[in-house]
Amino acid sequence: MKSITCIFLIECTILFAPAEPVLGSLSENDTIANMRIVHFPEDRSVGKIIHEIDEKSGPRSRKSYDAQGDVLLPLNTKLKFFAGSSLPESVLRESLVDLDLIELNLYEADISDQDFAYIAELKSVERIDSICNPITDKGLEHLASMPNLRVLHLLGSEITDEVVTFRKKAAS
C-alpha cells in the first residue's frame, strides 16, 4: 500500500504527493504557498536542479534537488538544470516546461535534434551547454526562437558551418 502525505495549501486545498519522493526542505523563508511540485520519473534520477539563493546580508548559497519523483521547488526563482545521461523526452515536454530555468546543462544526455524543439519552449533559458550530444544544424534551428538565450556552448556535436546562419537568425 502506497503512503500519501497531505500538504495543506491556502483555502484548504489539499495536494497529495507520495511521502518519500518529495525532496527539498523548507527554509524559514519558504512557505507551502510559494512552492510547487514538479514531477520527474520515479524509477531513476534524471539530473539535478540547482537553486541559487542571494542572501541580502551574506554570500550566495545553493540548494540542490535530485530530479527524481515529486520534487518540491520554490516558485518565481531562477533555476539551473543539470541533466543526467539519457534524459527522457517526457522530462523535456512535461517536467521542465513550467520551471523558470536560466541554465540547461546537457552533458551526454543523448539529446537529439527533435529534443531541441522541446528545449526551445523553455523561454527563460539564458544558457545551454550541450556536450557530447548528436546535435545537427537542424536542431539549432529550433533554438533561434528562444528570446533569452545568450550563451550556447556546443562541444562534440555534428554541426557544420551553418551555425553562422543560426547566429544571424537569433540576432534578428
N, C-alpha and C positions, 0 to 999 in steps of 0.2 A: 504494500500500500504506500502510495506516494504522500509524503508530508507536505503541507501547504502552510506558508507563512502569510498572514494577513497584514497588509500595511494600510493604515487608515490615512486618507488624504482629506483635504478640505471638503466640506459639505457632506461628510460621511460617506464618500465614495470609497469602496473597498477595492484594492488592487491585489490580485492573487499572484504570487510568484513562488516558485519552488524554494524551499528553505535553504538548501545548500548552495545553489549556483549564484545567488545574489551576492555580488562582490563589491568591494569598495566600502570603506567605513565612513560614517558621517562625522565630520569635524564639528566643532562647536558652532561654526558659522553656517553649516548646512542644515536645511530642513527638508522634510519629505516633499513639501510643496515646490521646491526649486530643484527637484531631482527627476530623472526619467529612467525607465528601464529599457535597455537595449538588448535584443535577443540575438544570440550567437549560437552556433551549433553546440549541442550538449556533449557530444562524444569526444571532442578534442578542442584544444585551444587553436584559434586561427590567427593569433597575434597578441599585441599589447596596445593598450590605449594609454597615452600619457596626457595628464592634465597638469600644466604648469601654473603655479599659483604665485601671483605677485603679492607679496606681503608689504603692506604700506610702511611698516616700520622696520623691515628686515630684509634678508636675502630672499631670492626666489627659491621656491621649493617645488617638488614634483610629487604627484600621486600617480602610481602605475596600476592599471587594471588588466587582468588577464581576460582576453576576449574568448570566453567560453561560458556557455549557458546564459542566464539572465544577469546582466551587469547593471548596477545602479550607478548612474553618472549625473553630474551636475548639469543643469540647464544653462543656456546662454554663456557658455565658456568655450574657448578655443581649445581644440584637442588635436593630438597627433596620433596617427595610427601606424604601427609597425607590423606589417603582415608577416605571418609565418609562411612556411613553404606550402605550396599548393592551396592558395586561397580560393575557396569555393565561390562560384559566380553568385550564389544566393546572398553571400555576405555583401558583395558589391551592390546588388539590386535592392536588398531589404535592410540590412543592419546598419550600413554606413550612411545611407541616404539622408537621414534626419539629423545627423551629427554635424556640429559646427567644426569640421575638420579644417585645419590650416596646413597640415603636412601629412603626406601619404608616402610611406616608405615601403617599397615593394622589392625586397631582396629575395631573389629566387622564388618568387611567389607563383610562378607558372601562369602569369598574366598574358592573355592573348590580345590581338587587335580588337576583337569583339568586346572584351572586358573593358577596354578603354572607352567604349561607348557608355558604359555604366559609370565609369570614373568621371566622365565629362559632366554627369549630372550633379556631381559634388561641387557646387558653385562656390563654396567658401575656400576651397583648397588654393593655397598660395605656392606650395612647393610639392613636387613629385620627384622622388628618387626611384628610378626603375633600374635595377641592376640584375643582369643575367636573366632577362625575360625575353621571349621571342617576339618582340615588337617590330613591326614594319612601318613603312610610310603610311599605310592605310590606318593603322592605329593612331598615329599622330594627328590625322585629320580630325578625329573626334575631339581632341584637346583644344583645337583652335577656338571653340566656343566658350571656354572657361574664362569668365571675366576677371578673376582674381589671380590666375596662375602667373607667377612671376619667375619661378625657377623650375626648370625641367632638366633633370640630370639623368641621362641615359647612358648606361655602360653595359656592354655585352648584348646589344640589341642588333637587329637586322635592318636598321635604317640606312638610307642612301643619301646622296647629296640633295635630295628633295627636301630635306629639313629646312633649307633656306626658304622654300615656298611656304612651309608651315609658319616660320617666323614672320613672314610678310602678312599672312592671313591673320595671325594672332595679334599683330600690331594694329591692324585696321579695324 
